[in-house]
Amino acid sequence: MKVLVIGGGAREHALCRSLSLDPDVSELHCAPGNAGIAEVAELHAVDALDGAAVAALAGRLGAGLVVVGPEAPLVAGVADAVRARGIPVFGPSAEAARLEGSKAFAKDVMAGAGVPTARSYVCTGPEEIDRALDAFGAPYVVKDDGLAAGKGVVVTEDVAVAREHALSCGRVVIEEFLDGPEVSLFAVTDGETVVPLQPAQDFKRALDADEGPNTGGMGAYSPLPWADPKLADEVLRTVLQPTVDELRRRGTPFSGLLYAGLAITSRGVRVIEFNARFGDPETQVVLARLRTPLAGLLLAAATGDLADFPPLRWSDGAAVTVVIASHNYPGTPRTGDPIGGLDELAAASGADGGTGPYVLHAGTRRGPSGEVLSAGGRVLSVTATGTDLAEARERAYAGVSRIRLDGSHHRTDIAAKAAAES
């Protein structure tokens, strides 16, 4: 099978890495990719938001499967354009991707499906915003209705900060605060059958101890030793399957990756948000533990054959990923800095028989002399596996210590609490 992956972040590098290890994948392509993805796939220059261009590229390559990684191309209808060419594509239609593209739409779907979530108001003006903030009180949860690269949510005790963010959004969802730990649960679906993956937890705040501003994610781990072993089954029954069934009932079947961001509250599981694609950085740890070859799973979802797909196989061990971010991220990041230590880390991993940490590139590019330079806010995800979280965490941070990027920062507490308690 020839596979084309659309995107250029660490999520896409994780997807490409897994696909490159799949014996059924004869050719692997990525557009536009990054400096790390170039080591496992052939890169192509394309506007990822241009459905016609992506479909034309897939046709020229003879791709048997197209995997659309990021949310923006999905909301822009790229998967629709590829499907119209008769090429199997893993990713929902633009209509179904509104589940992520509009939080108000997602709330409406959840209401129709009877999915448990936070009470909320959709607001478009100052008076509605003030009434909603007064109704819920602190802590205030304010969400931009549209796509915001994981940074459109403000959770604050300060009503002035909440109001300022709400007014900057245009259309905004204000909702009650959900107590309890957060969990990310991915599910692969063909629009009818839903297959949940293993849960993960990510770290949204920029600084240790969950301080600092929201980011796209600073690290993740899997499995969750503190979670109920039946969590995935419960979420499948109460959240994932009802949502897929409701979208099909509405005439907008969802095929691809359904991502449920959950809060495990004192009142039970509640949905914080839905995404229409693999999450970053959770994908890095979930795929690190998946033993079932990836291409066949994604193709089964793309072709409506998921009901006949064998049960997924998983590693018994753990995985941890730590994000290295550019100077000033999540503000305007500094880019163009050389990255050192990549070759040394790769050599060390090889010397450990491949059990050592490995790097998944997020925001990188090649310089004029072939050197790897930073090219975004989140630059690298250093990922490691181990027999348990403590070992995976130790290996991941050993890898982080080998990377040299001027002005960079990372959290030092990814999976620390879970590892100590497991």
Salt bridges, closest charged atoms under 4 A:
GLU12 OE2 - ARG11 NE 2.65
GLU27 OE2 - LYS2 NZ 3.73
GLU27 OE1 - HIS29 NE2 2.93
GLU39 OE2 - ARG366 NH2 3.85
GLU42 OE1 - HIS29 ND1 3.73
GLU71 OE1 - ARG11 NH2 3.94
GLU71 OE1 - ARG277 NE 3.27
GLU95 OE1 - ARG98 NH1 3.89
GLU100 OE2 - ARG277 NH2 2.72
ASP108 OD2 - ARG250 NH1 3.01
ASP130 OD1 - ARG163 NE 2.62
ASP145 OD2 - ARG171 NH1 3.42
GLU175 OE1 - LYS107 NZ 2.99
GLU175 OE2 - LYS143 NZ 2.90
GLU176 OE1 - ARG119 NH2 3.61
GLU176 OE1 - ARG267 NH2 3.75
ASP202 OD2 - LYS204 NZ 3.39
ASP210 OD1 - ARG411 NH1 3.05
ASP245 OD1 - ARG248 NH2 3.27
GLU246 OE2 - ARG249 NH2 2.71
GLU246 OE2 - ARG250 NE 2.80
ASP280 OD1 - ARG378 NH1 3.70
ASP337 OD2 - ARG334 NE 2.86
GLU344 OE2 - ARG404 NH2 3.41
GLU391 OE2 - ARG395 NH2 3.39
ASP406 OD2 - ARG334 NH2 2.86
ASP413 OD1 - ARG411 NE 2.90
